[in-house]
Amino acid sequence: MLADLIPVSYKLLKGMNESLVIRIIREKGTISRADIARYTSLTPPTVTNITKKLIKEGVVVEATIGESKGGRRPVLLKLNPSYFYVVLVHISSNHLRLDVSDLDNRVLASKRMKLKDKSLEGVLKNLFELYGQMVDQAGVPVEKIAGIGVALHGLVDSDRGISIYAPNLGWKNVRLREIISDELKTEVYVENDVRAMAMGEKWYGAAKGVDNFVAVRVGDGIGASVVMDGRLYTGVTHSSGEIGHTTVDINGPRCGCGNYGCLEAMASERAICDIVAKRLKMGEESSIENVDDLDIEDVYSAANAGDKLAVDVIKHVAIYLGIGIANLINLFNPELVVLGGNIIKVKDIIRPILGDVVERRALENTYKGCRLDISLLGDDATIKGAYALILNRLFGA
């Protein structure tokens, strides 16, 4: 049975030249045997033997005929999209999203729902129900689901699959990988959502081909993920990238962490809503009406429609966000900083302010070597990162 065959295949692949070949095929989409040899520095006979084995196992298929550079036209290879399927899960502060994808990274079924019950039991109940619904909707045999990639808000020990602390969910030291794996009987990989976002950008977005960069995600909180030499830097206690809890104004408001003037307290979506609500209650005019149950989407919509109050608050917040990004550039000297999260919905308002603040506050030498990009993947960056990470785990690539 396939369920018995797949794990054996993974063991054969991990730590061997096969995983290197698979990585190149994944990166390029379709590629000839000759180009695989060129990119991997493996000999052509070795590549031929490896790809023959992978085709026999069903991992790789011959796709199309490439353009000739003289002589016979090369046969191009690609991953077999139906060799197995993966499920991607994003558990944010307020929402649960689940996708079913094939090995072409094609989404076969997807659903996003608001979390009404944020307890562990409530979230897991929704997750397991959604899993069954989406696998059925995708038309995929459950035995061909080879793994689940989970991106989760908060501090995550990805090595052990533990949610160390998810403040907006109230979770502490939850053995999430073990719980989900025991219930759904498949491989599970758990990662912090901002680190997953970084991998999504690296494989499919603004950071493709970039080995040293920082991803910043602005939502209910603010987090960053550092990639060095193509690898995620997680820190000694899996807590790297907590830029939201760096101090940008010692006289600022109190943050959820207990300190004052954290970037998260000054520039997160919660901070935006708090500032807007306060100014509305002071009598400022605005097209925003629902002050007692203010939603960030209302603020973004109003800002993009030219509402003076909403635009003013977004611009004010962008200054502090620019300070935080300048600090990251000075600290890590990256080639790229990519900004993602819901805040990119007002990118036209914040982009010029971020650029100006970063240019003024970052050291000239570090600023010149770095560019600031806005994510083109949006909310999909995190889920695509979960896809990349679970495939890395399954293939050992």
C-alpha positions as CSV (number, residue, x, y, z in Angstrom):
1,M,0.0,0.0,0.0
2,L,1.1,3.6,-0.6
3,A,0.9,4.4,3.1
4,D,3.5,1.7,3.7
5,L,5.6,2.7,0.7
6,I,6.0,6.4,1.2
7,P,7.9,6.4,4.5
8,V,10.4,4.0,3.1
9,S,10.9,6.3,0.1
10,Y,11.6,9.2,2.5
11,K,14.2,7.2,4.4
12,L,15.9,6.4,1.1
13,L,15.9,10.0,0.1
14,K,17.1,11.8,3.3
15,G,20.8,12.6,3.5
16,M,21.5,11.3,0.0
17,N,22.0,12.9,-3.4
18,E,18.4,12.2,-4.2
19,S,17.3,15.0,-1.9
20,L,19.7,17.4,-3.6
21,V,18.2,16.5,-7.0
22,I,14.7,16.8,-5.7
23,R,15.5,20.2,-4.2
24,I,16.7,21.5,-7.6
25,I,13.6,20.1,-9.4
26,R,11.4,21.8,-6.7
27,E,13.2,25.1,-7.2
28,K,13.1,25.1,-11.0
29,G,9.7,23.5,-11.5
30,T,10.8,21.7,-14.7
31,I,14.4,21.0,-15.6
32,S,16.5,18.8,-17.8
33,R,18.9,16.1,-16.6
34,A,21.9,18.1,-18.0
35,D,20.9,21.2,-16.0
36,I,20.4,19.1,-12.8
37,A,24.0,18.0,-13.3
38,R,25.2,21.6,-13.8
39,Y,23.4,23.0,-10.7
40,T,24.3,20.1,-8.4
41,S,27.9,19.4,-9.7
42,L,26.9,15.7,-9.9
43,T,28.1,13.7,-12.9
44,P,25.6,13.1,-15.7
45,P,25.7,9.3,-15.1
46,T,24.9,9.9,-11.4
47,V,22.0,12.2,-12.3
48,T,20.7,9.7,-14.8
49,N,20.8,6.9,-12.2
50,I,19.1,9.1,-9.5
51,T,16.3,10.4,-11.8
52,K,15.7,6.8,-13.1
53,K,15.2,5.7,-9.5
54,L,13.0,8.7,-8.7
55,I,10.8,8.1,-11.8
56,K,10.5,4.4,-10.9
57,E,9.4,5.3,-7.4
58,G,6.9,7.8,-8.9
59,V,8.4,10.9,-7.2
60,V,9.4,12.4,-10.5
61,V,7.8,12.4,-14.0
62,E,9.0,13.4,-17.4
63,A,7.0,16.5,-18.2
64,T,7.7,18.3,-21.5
65,I,10.4,18.6,-24.2
66,G,12.7,21.5,-23.7
67,E,14.4,23.8,-26.3
68,S,17.4,22.4,-28.0
69,K,20.8,24.0,-27.6
70,G,22.2,21.9,-30.4
71,G,21.5,18.2,-30.8
72,R,18.5,16.4,-29.4
73,R,15.8,18.4,-27.5
74,P,16.1,17.6,-23.7
75,V,13.3,15.9,-21.8
76,L,12.3,18.0,-18.8
77,L,11.6,16.5,-15.4
78,K,9.2,17.7,-12.7
79,L,7.8,16.4,-9.4
80,N,4.8,14.1,-9.8
81,P,2.0,16.3,-8.5
82,S,-0.1,13.3,-7.4
83,Y,2.7,11.3,-5.7
84,F,1.4,12.6,-2.5
85,Y,-0.5,15.5,-1.0
86,V,0.0,17.8,1.9
87,V,-2.2,19.8,4.2
88,L,-1.3,23.3,5.3
89,V,-2.6,24.9,8.4
90,H,-2.3,28.5,9.7
91,I,-3.4,29.2,13.2
92,S,-3.3,33.0,13.8
93,S,-4.6,35.1,16.6
94,N,-8.1,35.2,15.3
95,H,-8.4,32.8,12.3
96,L,-7.8,29.2,11.2
97,R,-7.0,28.5,7.6
98,L,-6.5,25.1,6.0
99,D,-5.3,24.2,2.5
100,V,-4.9,20.9,0.7
101,S,-2.1,21.1,-2.0
102,D,-0.4,18.7,-4.4
103,L,3.3,18.6,-5.3
104,D,2.8,21.3,-7.9
105,N,1.9,23.6,-5.0
106,R,-1.6,23.8,-6.5
107,V,-4.3,24.4,-3.9
108,L,-7.1,21.8,-4.3
109,A,-9.2,23.0,-1.4
110,S,-9.0,25.9,1.0
111,K,-11.1,27.4,3.8
112,R,-10.5,30.2,6.3
113,M,-12.7,30.6,9.4
114,K,-12.8,33.0,12.3
115,L,-11.9,31.5,15.7
116,K,-14.7,31.9,18.1
117,D,-13.3,29.5,20.7
118,K,-9.6,30.0,21.1
119,S,-9.0,27.3,23.7
120,L,-6.8,24.4,22.6
121,E,-9.8,22.1,22.6
122,G,-11.9,24.6,20.5
123,V,-9.2,25.2,17.9
124,L,-8.3,21.5,17.6
125,K,-12.0,20.6,17.1
126,N,-12.3,23.1,14.3
127,L,-9.0,21.9,12.8
128,F,-10.0,18.3,12.7
129,E,-13.4,19.0,11.3
130,L,-12.0,21.3,8.6
131,Y,-9.3,18.6,7.8
132,G,-12.0,16.1,7.0
133,Q,-14.1,18.6,5.0
134,M,-11.2,19.9,2.9
135,V,-9.7,16.5,2.1
136,D,-13.1,15.3,0.9
137,Q,-13.6,18.5,-1.1
138,A,-10.1,18.1,-2.7
139,G,-11.0,14.5,-3.7
140,V,-7.8,13.2,-2.3
141,P,-7.6,9.7,-0.6
142,V,-6.7,10.3,3.0
143,E,-3.9,7.7,2.8
144,K,-2.2,9.9,0.3
145,I,-1.9,12.8,2.7
146,A,1.8,12.5,3.6
147,G,2.2,15.4,6.0
148,I,0.7,18.5,7.6
149,G,2.6,21.8,7.9
150,V,1.3,24.0,10.7
151,A,2.2,27.7,11.0
152,L,1.3,29.1,14.4
153,H,1.4,32.5,16.1
154,G,3.7,32.9,19.1
155,L,6.8,31.2,20.3
156,V,7.4,27.8,18.7
157,D,9.9,25.0,19.3
158,S,9.9,23.6,15.7
159,D,12.4,20.8,16.6
160,R,9.9,19.3,19.1
161,G,6.7,20.6,17.6
162,I,5.7,22.5,20.7
163,S,3.8,25.8,21.0
164,I,5.9,27.4,23.8
165,Y,3.6,30.4,24.2
166,A,0.8,31.7,22.0
167,P,-0.3,34.8,24.0
168,N,-3.4,35.6,21.9
169,L,-4.6,32.0,22.2
170,G,-3.7,31.6,25.8
171,W,-1.6,28.5,25.0
172,K,1.6,27.4,26.9
173,N,3.8,24.4,26.2
174,V,1.3,22.6,24.0
175,R,2.8,19.5,22.3
176,L,0.9,20.4,19.1
177,R,2.8,18.0,16.7
178,E,2.2,15.1,18.9
179,I,-1.5,15.8,19.4
180,I,-2.2,16.4,15.7
181,S,-0.1,13.4,14.6
182,D,-1.8,11.1,17.0
183,E,-5.2,12.1,15.8
184,L,-4.6,12.2,12.0
185,K,-1.9,9.5,11.8
186,T,0.5,11.5,9.6
187,E,3.8,13.5,9.7
188,V,3.4,16.9,11.2
189,Y,5.7,19.9,11.2
190,V,5.0,23.0,13.4
191,E,6.6,26.4,12.9
192,N,6.2,30.0,14.0
193,D,4.0,31.8,11.4
194,V,6.5,34.6,10.7
195,R,9.3,32.1,10.1
196,A,6.9,30.2,7.8
197,M,6.2,33.5,6.0
198,A,9.9,34.0,5.5
199,M,10.2,30.5,3.8
200,G,7.2,31.3,1.7
201,E,8.9,34.5,0.5
202,K,12.2,32.6,-0.1
203,W,10.6,29.8,-2.2
204,Y,7.9,31.7,-4.0
205,G,8.0,35.4,-3.3
206,A,10.1,38.5,-2.9
207,A,13.1,36.7,-1.3
208,K,13.5,34.1,-4.0
209,G,17.2,33.7,-4.7
210,V,18.1,35.7,-1.6
211,D,20.0,34.0,1.2
212,N,20.3,36.8,3.8
213,F,17.1,38.7,4.5
214,V,14.6,39.6,7.2
215,A,10.8,39.1,6.9
216,V,8.6,41.3,9.1
217,R,4.9,40.6,9.6
218,V,2.5,43.1,11.0
219,G,-0.8,41.9,12.3
220,D,-2.3,41.8,15.8
221,G,1.4,41.6,16.8
222,I,4.6,42.3,15.1
223,G,7.2,39.6,14.4
224,A,10.3,39.2,12.3
225,S,12.2,36.2,11.0
226,V,15.9,36.2,10.2
227,V,17.3,34.1,7.4
228,M,21.1,33.7,7.3
229,D,22.9,31.9,4.5
230,G,19.6,30.5,3.3
231,R,18.6,29.1,6.8
232,L,16.2,30.2,9.4
233,Y,17.8,31.6,12.6
234,T,15.6,30.5,15.5
235,G,17.8,31.5,18.5
236,V,18.9,29.5,21.5
237,T,15.4,29.3,23.0
238,H,13.4,29.6,19.7
239,S,12.7,33.2,20.4
240,S,14.5,35.1,17.7
241,G,12.8,37.8,15.7
242,E,10.7,39.3,18.5
243,I,11.1,42.8,17.1
244,G,7.6,43.7,18.4
245,H,9.0,43.7,21.9
246,T,11.9,46.0,21.2
247,T,11.5,49.5,22.7
248,V,11.0,52.4,20.3
249,D,9.5,54.9,22.8
250,I,10.2,54.6,26.5
251,N,7.3,56.9,27.2
252,G,4.9,54.9,25.0
253,P,1.9,52.9,26.1
254,R,2.1,49.6,27.9
255,C,2.5,46.5,25.8
256,G,0.9,43.1,26.4
257,C,4.4,41.8,27.5
258,G,4.3,44.3,30.4
259,N,6.9,46.7,29.1
260,Y,6.2,50.2,27.8
261,G,6.8,51.6,24.4
262,C,7.3,48.3,22.5
263,L,7.1,48.5,18.7
264,E,4.0,46.2,19.0
265,A,2.3,48.7,21.3
266,M,3.0,51.5,18.9
267,A,2.5,50.0,15.4
268,S,0.5,46.8,15.4
269,E,-3.0,46.5,14.2
270,R,-4.3,46.5,17.7
271,A,-2.4,49.8,18.3
272,I,-3.9,51.2,15.1
273,C,-7.4,50.3,16.3
274,D,-6.7,51.7,19.8
275,I,-5.5,55.0,18.5
276,V,-8.4,55.4,16.0
277,A,-10.9,54.5,18.7
278,K,-9.4,57.0,21.1
279,R,-9.5,59.8,18.6
280,L,-13.1,59.0,17.5
281,K,-14.2,59.2,21.2
282,M,-12.5,62.6,21.4
283,G,-14.9,63.7,18.7
284,E,-12.7,63.7,15.5
285,E,-14.7,63.4,12.3
286,S,-14.3,60.2,10.3
287,S,-16.3,57.9,8.0
288,I,-15.6,55.1,10.5
289,E,-18.7,54.6,12.7
290,N,-18.4,51.4,14.7
291,V,-16.1,52.8,17.5
292,D,-17.1,50.2,20.1
293,D,-16.3,47.2,18.0
294,L,-13.7,48.6,15.7
295,D,-12.3,46.2,13.1
296,I,-8.9,46.8,11.4
297,E,-10.5,46.2,8.0
298,D,-12.7,49.2,8.6
299,V,-9.7,51.3,9.3
300,Y,-7.8,50.0,6.2
301,S,-10.9,50.6,4.0
302,A,-11.4,54.1,5.3
303,A,-7.7,54.9,4.8
304,N,-7.7,53.7,1.2
305,A,-10.8,55.7,0.6
306,G,-9.0,58.9,1.8
307,D,-10.5,59.2,5.3
308,K,-8.3,61.9,7.0
309,L,-8.3,60.3,10.5
310,A,-7.5,56.8,9.2
311,V,-4.8,58.0,6.9
312,D,-3.2,60.2,9.7
313,V,-3.1,57.2,12.1
314,I,-1.6,54.9,9.5
315,K,1.1,57.4,8.6
316,H,1.8,57.9,12.3
317,V,2.2,54.1,12.9
318,A,4.4,53.8,9.7
319,I,7.0,56.1,11.3
320,Y,7.5,53.7,14.2
321,L,7.5,50.7,11.9
322,G,10.2,52.4,9.9
323,I,12.3,52.8,13.0
324,G,11.9,49.1,13.8
325,I,13.0,48.1,10.3
326,A,16.0,50.5,10.4
327,N,17.1,48.8,13.6
328,L,16.8,45.4,11.9
329,I,18.9,46.7,9.0
330,N,21.6,48.1,11.3
331,L,21.7,44.9,13.3
332,F,21.7,42.2,10.6
333,N,22.9,44.0,7.5
334,P,20.6,42.0,5.3
335,E,20.2,42.1,1.5
336,L,16.5,42.5,1.8
337,V,13.7,43.3,4.3
338,V,10.3,42.1,3.1
339,L,7.2,43.4,4.8
340,G,4.1,41.3,5.0
341,G,0.9,40.8,7.0
342,N,-2.4,42.5,6.8
343,I,-0.9,46.0,6.8
344,I,0.2,45.7,3.2
345,K,-3.4,46.5,2.4
346,V,-2.4,50.1,3.0
347,K,1.0,49.7,1.3
348,D,0.5,52.8,-0.9
349,I,0.2,54.9,2.2
350,I,3.0,53.4,4.3
351,R,5.6,52.7,1.5
352,P,7.0,56.2,1.1
353,I,7.1,56.9,4.8
354,L,8.9,53.6,5.5
355,G,11.4,54.4,2.8
356,D,12.1,57.9,4.2
357,V,12.4,56.8,7.8
358,V,14.6,53.8,7.1
359,E,16.9,55.9,4.9
360,R,17.3,58.5,7.6
361,R,17.8,56.2,10.5
362,A,19.7,53.2,9.1
363,L,23.5,53.5,8.7
364,E,24.4,54.6,5.3
365,N,26.6,51.6,4.5
366,T,24.0,49.1,5.6
367,Y,21.1,50.9,4.0
368,K,22.9,51.0,0.6
369,G,23.3,47.2,0.6
370,C,19.6,46.5,1.5
371,R,16.3,46.9,-0.3
372,L,12.8,47.1,1.3
373,D,10.1,45.2,-0.5
374,I,6.4,44.7,0.2
375,S,5.2,41.1,0.0
376,L,3.4,40.2,-3.2
377,L,2.1,37.0,-1.6
378,G,0.1,38.7,1.2
379,D,-1.6,36.2,3.5
380,D,-0.5,33.4,1.2
381,A,3.1,33.8,2.2
382,T,2.6,32.0,5.5
383,I,0.7,29.1,4.1
384,K,3.2,28.7,1.2
385,G,6.0,28.7,3.8
386,A,4.2,25.9,5.6
387,Y,4.2,24.0,2.3
388,A,7.9,24.5,1.7
389,L,8.8,23.5,5.3
390,I,6.7,20.3,5.3
391,L,8.2,19.3,1.9
392,N,11.7,20.0,3.3
393,R,10.9,17.7,6.2
394,L,9.4,14.9,4.0
395,F,12.1,14.9,1.4
396,G,15.0,15.7,3.8
397,A,15.9,18.6,1.4
